[in-house]
Amino acid sequence: MRDQWSNKLGFLLAAIGSAVGLGNIWRFPYVAATNGGGAFLVPYFFAIITAGIPILILEYTMGKTYRGGAPVTWARMNRRFEWLGWVQSMIAFVIGIYYFAIIVWVVSYIGFSFTQAWGDDPSAFFAEYLGLTDSALELGGIQTHLLLPFFAIWAITAFIMYKGISRGIETVCKICLPILLVLTLILVIRGITLPGAVDGLNYLFTPNWEALKDPSVWVAAYGQIFYSLSLAFAIMLAYSSYLPRETDVVNSAFITATANHGYELFAGIGVFSIMGYMALSQGVAVEDVAQQGIGLAFMTFPTAISTLPALNALFGVCFFGTLFTAGLTSLVSILQAVISGFHDKFNIDHKKAVTIVLVPAFVVSFLFITGAGLNILDIVDAFINNVGLVASGVLEVILAGWFFNLEKLRQEANRFSNFSIGRWWCYTLKVVTVLMLGVMIILNLITYITEGYGGYVLKDLAVFGWGSIIFLAVAAAILTAMKGKDGYRNLDKLAQKEVEQ
């Protein structure tokens, strides 16, 4: 018997916990600031309405209707679509492995915050802490000082996953999300009260309307929406498959998107207030200290923490505690997306499915605590997100919009909704979203093929970049070809009958 959320609130907290992740904290503010500042909010909100919410409604409706993880849901829609579900599940598998590594680093930095162990040069400290090598193929051995947080986080993650949907993931989200909100509130309040905060906020929100003429700004807006809502890599399909049939998915999609994007803006205020303070204290422009991703978390913010006039340790614990809670709720959702795929197709016990997923993930994750861990993570993250994930999104809206009866899904979405979505939803998915994501994948492919990525040598990119994309295709083909248990083959007719009623 499949597990189920205890109630709609449990599902919403889990969905919001999945959407609110590291990208909301360390990606959105920088993307907004460097793509028109306040003017970026125009394409940003346009992308929410034309891509974010429509795709969320699509995935919530598909999962709730066809009652399976991504592979089974796609197969029940059309037997020939199953491969896309496995591609999406394998994207989640890869992301889960390196996402885990980041959380290991974050846990270590919570401890470092008490003494500001990174000293006067956080960048050099971070490289030394990781035992960073010069190449992704130069592993440099396992960094033994990382083993304690490595095993601790794996133990916590395994405990949550074995507990299942309602007793594991739902419970951890109910605990973590309030903590996340409180910690973020502390960061924002501390940030806006620092000298120079207004300069950071001006850099973030002062509109550059000329930037809206640049197509890349609009592509960046769609990219941010796509990544931050956990779209097209099996999570929302899996989560919604555990919903009661009478759930209002339209309302749920709007609530999830509003909470996620509201948090992005809120966190952005805190992040750039602190960037403004750093710029003032160093006598440089805000753009000279503004970074995103790994650099922001492990190099820029430690510098800010050390230079604060008071409560340095508390601020450091709050910042890295924020990253930890946001990362953990996202990590469990990513892993559940993969677990549900194996559980549903092969009709196996939940704990067995968890073991099938976690054991290989555990083994491969050792790569990320070697000296090459950061280099491997950087390459895999770029290719999986900018090629694999975007391609998955394009294929999702094409298959659902052009090779399936999208109107039938619209009617199913409206069936238990307090307010109905009109036909605009179908046209948006079939035209606007396809075009924007199509442009994204073409531009990304051209860039990676002609220019490479991040200054890495061709061999590194071939093994870990293009190699990760090949892995998605090969693994999806093998898993699609494998025969599922009887329940998988017969339940698609039942699901189709329910839709037609």
N, C-alpha and C positions, 0 to 999 in steps of 0.2 A: 504494500500500500504506500502511495506517495505521501510525503509529508505535506503540511499546509500551514500557511501563516495563521496565527491565533486570531487575528482580526486585521482590518484594513490599515489601522495605525501601525501595526507591526510591519506590514509590507511597505508602507510609505517611509517609515524610518530606515528600513533596510535599503530601499531604492535611493533615498536621499544620501544615506551613508555611502553607497556605491558611487553616486555621482560626485559627491563632495570628497575630493581626494587631493593628492599633492599638486595636481595641475591647477586647481583653483587658487592655491596659495602662491605658488612660485611661477606659474606660467601666465595667467590672465593679466595681472597688473603690467607686466613688461610688454606683452603683446599689445595691450591697449595703448600704453604710453608711446610706443614706437610706431603705431599705425594711426596717428591722427589725434591721440589724446581723447578729449571729450567728444570729438567728432566720430571716433571709433564706435561710440555707443549707438550711432545710427545704423550702420551695417550689422552691428552686434544684435540689436533688438530685431532687426529685419530677419536675420538668420535664425533667431529663436522662433519667430512666428512661421517662417517658411521651411525650416528644416528641423530644428530641435524638437518642438512640440509635435509636429506631424509624425516624425519618425518614432518618437516615444509612444504616441497613440497607436501607431502601426505595430510596434513590437509588443506593447501591452495587450493589444487585441489578439495578435497571433498567439502569444504564449497562453493567454487565458482560454482561448477557443480550442486550441489543438493540444493543450495539456501535456507539453513535453519540453525538454531542453531543446536547444537550437537544432540539432540534427533531426530529431523526431518531429519537431514542429514543421520544419521545412519539408520533410518527407511526407507528412500527412497532408500538406497543402498540394504537393506534387512529388511523386516518388523520385523524379529526376532532379529535385532541388536539394536532396539530402547533403550532397557534397559541400554546399555553401554553409550549412550548419556546422559541419566539421571544420571547415576553414575558420569560421568564427570562433569555434571552441579552441582550436589550436592557437589562434591569436591570443586568446585569454590565457592559455597554458603558458605561452612564452612570456607574456607580460607579467603573469603572476610570479614567475621565477625571479625576474630581475627586480620587480616591485618589492619582493621579499628582501632582497639585498639592501635596498635603500632604507627599509625599516630597521635593519640590523645597524646600519650606520647611524641612523637617528637615535636609536636607543643608546649607543655609545656616547653620542653628543649630549644627551640628557645628563649623563654622568659628568662629562667634561665641563658642563655649564657651571657646576658648583665652584670650580676653581679657575675657570677660563683657561683650561689646560692648553689651548691652542696658542697662547702667548701673543707675541707681537706680529706674527706672520701666519694667519690662519690658512693661507693657501699652501705654504710650505708644510705646515703641520698636517693638513689633510692628505697631501701627497705622501708624506712619511707614514701617516696612520694607515693608509691603504697599501703601503709598500709599492707604490705605483711604478710600473715599468714603462718602457718607451713604445711598446707595441702590443696590440691585442693578442698576438700570437706568442709573445714572450710572457709566459704565465708567472714566472717568478716564485712559484710555490705558494701553498696555503699560508695565509697570515694567521698564525696561531692565536694572536691576541683577539682575533675576531670570533673565535670558536665559541666562547661563552655566550655572547649575545646571539650568535647564529643558532646554537642549539636551543636557547631559551625561547626565541621567537618561533622556531619550528614547533616546539612543544606546545606553546600557546595556540598557535594556528591549528595544529592537529587536534587539540582538545576541542576547539570551537567547531571544526568541521565534522568531527565524529558525533557531536551532539545533534547535528542536523539543523533544519531550517528554523523551527519554532523555539527549540531549547538552546540552540547554539547561536546562529547568525542573528536572529531577532533579538535575543537577550543582549548580545554584545553591542548591537546598535542602540538599544535603549539605554545602555550604560554610557557608551562612548559619545554619542551625539550631544547630549547636554554638557558633558565635559568639554567637548570641542568648542561649543558655543561660548562657554564661560572663559576658556583660555583665549579664544580669539577676541572676545570683548576686552580682556585685560591688555592684549597686544595693541588693540586699536586705541583704547584710552591712553595707554602709556605713549603710544606713537604720536597722537595728535597734541599731546601736552609738551612735546620736546621742542626746543628751539630749531627753527628751520623746517618744521613740519609743513608749513604752508607752501614752501618752495616745492617740496615733493608732491603735494596735492595739486599744485598748479601745473606741474609737469605731467601729471596723470590726467587731469581733467580739462586743461585749457584746449579748446577745440582748434584743430587745424583743418579747416573745411576743404582746403585744396587737396588734402590727402584722399578725399572721397573720390577724386577723379582717377586714382590709381587702382586698377583692378585687383592688384595683390592685397590691398587693404580689405576688400570684400571677401577675397579668398581666405585671408587670415581670420576674419570674423566667423566664417563657416567652419574653418578648422577648429577654432576654439570651442564653438558650440558642440561640434561633433565629438571632440575628445572629452570635454568636461561632463557630458551627460552619459558616458559609458554606452554609446550607441554602436551597433554593428559588430560587437564581439561577444555575443551570446548571453550577456548578463541579464538584460531586461527581459529577453525571451524566457530565460530560465526562471527568474524571479516571479514574473507574472503567471507562469504555469502553475504556481502553488496558490493562486488566488481562488476564492469561491467564485462560482460562475456568475453570480449576481453583482459582482463588483463594478463600480462606475470607473471605467478605465480612462475616459476623457478627463474627468475631474482629477483623477490621480496623476495623469500626465502633466496637467497644468500646475498642480501642487508641487510635484517633483521638480519641474523646471524652474518655477518661481523660487523655491527654496535654494536650489543649486546656484542660480545666477545671482540671487540676492546675496548669498554668502560670498560669491566671487567679488562683487563690488565692495562688500563690507571688509573682506580681508585685504583687498587692494588699498583701501584707505589706510589700514595699519601698515602695510608693507611700504608704501611710498611716503608716508609720514616719516618713517625711520630712514628711508633713503634721503629725504630732505635734510634730516638731522646729520647724517653722515657727510653729505655734501658740504653743509655749513661748517662742520668741525674740521674737515680736511681742506676747506677753501677751494673746492672745485665745483663744477656744474653737476646737477643731478644726473644727467645722462652719463657722466663719467663713473658713477658708482652703481648705476642701475644694471642689474643682471637678472637672469631667469634661471630656473632649474637648479642643478647641482651647485652652480657657482653662488647663487643667492643663498641657498640653505647652509652650505658648509664653508663658505669663504667670506661672503659679504656680511651676513648677519652675525657671525661670531665677532667680526670687527666692530660692528655696532654695539654688541653686547658688552664688549670690553671697555668701550669708551663712554658708556652711560654714566651719568653722575652718581647714581645710586641704584640699589636693588638689582645689580647685574645678574646675580645667580638666579633670582626669581624670574627675571625676564627671560633668561636663557632657557630655564626649565619650561616656562610657559610656551615659548616659541617651538622648541623641539617636541614638547608634549602635544602641541597642536598638530605638528606633522605626524607624530606617532598615531594619534587617534584617527586622524583623517586617513592615514595610510592603512591602518588595520581594518577599518570598515570597508575600504575599497578592496583590500587583498582578499578578504573572505568572500566577497561577492564575485571576484574574478575566478577564484578556485571553484566556487559552487557552480559557475557557468559550465566548467569542464566536467565536474562530477555529475551533474544532471544529465549531460549528454551520454555518458557511459551507463548510468543507472537506468535511463529510459529505453535506450536502444537494446541493451543486452538483458534488461529485466533482472538486474542483480540487486542484492541487498545494499542499502545505503553505505554501510561501513566498508563493504568490499569495494564499492565504487570509489570511496574516499582513498582507500589504500592504493588502488590502481593509479590514481592521479598523483597522490602525494609522494609515493616512493620514487618514481623517476624524477619528479620535480625536486625532491630533496637531493638526489644524486647530482643532477645537473647544476643545482644552485651553488655547489662548491666552486664552480668556475668564478663566481662573483666575489669570493673572498680570497682569491689569488691576487698577485700583484697586477694582473691584467684586468681585474674585475671592472674598474671604472671605464676603461677603454672598450671592453666588450659590451658593457651596458649601454654606453653612448651610441655605439654603432647599431646594436640590435634594436634599441628604442627608436632610433630615427627611421630605420627601414620598416620595422613592424608597424609603427604608427603612420608614417607618411606614405608608405606604399601599400603594405598589407591591409591596414585598417581602412584607409580611404577606398581602396579597391573593393573591399568587402561591403562598404556602404553603398558604393555605386551599384554593385551587383544586387544588393538587397532591394533597393528601390526599383531597379529595372525588372527583376523577377517578380516582385510583388505587384508592381504597378502596370507592367506591360504584358506579363505572361500569367497573370492570375486575375481573378475577378475582384478588383479592388473595391468596387461598389458593395460587394457582399461583406467585405471586412468593415466598410464604413457603417453599414446597417447593423452589424454585430456590435461595433463600438457604441453606437447610439442606443442599443437595445436596453441597457440598464443605466443610461446616463441622465443626469439632471438637466443638462443642456446638450443639444445635438450639434455635431459638426456637419457642415454643408459639403456640397460637391467640390468646393474650393480645395478641400483636403486632398482629394484625388488628383486634381490638376497640379497642385503644388508638388506632390511627390513625383508625379510622372514627368513633369517638365522642369520646374525651377530647381528642385533638389538634384535631379539627375545632371542638369547642366553645370551647377556649381561644383558638385563633387567630381564630375567628369573633368572639369578644368583643373581642379586640384591634383588629381592623379596624373594628368598629362604633364603639368608643370613640374611636379615632383620627380616623375620619371626622367624627364629631360635633364633636370638639374643633376640627379644622381648619376645618370649615364655619361653626361658630358663633363661634369665638374667633380664627380666623386662626392665625398662628404667629410667635413671636419679636418681636412688635411691628412687623413689616414692614407696609408699606402694601399695600392690596389689589392694586394694579397689579403690584408685585414678585412677590407670591404667585401671581397669575394667570399671569404669563409663565414664571417659573422653577419654581414649585411644581406647580400644576395643569397647566402646559404640559409638564412632564416626564412626567406621567402620561399625557397625551394622546399624547405622542411614543411611549411604550411600545405603546399600542394601535394607532396608525397604522402604525408600523414593523413590528409583528408581523403585522398584516393584509397588508401589502404583501409581506413575505418569505414568508408562508404561501402567498399566491396565486401566487408565482413558481414556475415549473416547474423541478423538479430534474433532474439528469442521470439516465440509465438506471439507474445503480447504486443511486440512492436509491429508485427505484420498485420495483426487483426484490428488493432485499436484505431488505425487511420480511418477505417470505414465508420466506426462509431463517432469519431470526432466530426467527420464530414456530415453525418446524419444530424448531429446536434446543431451544426451551423444552418442546415437547411430547414430546421423546424421553425 
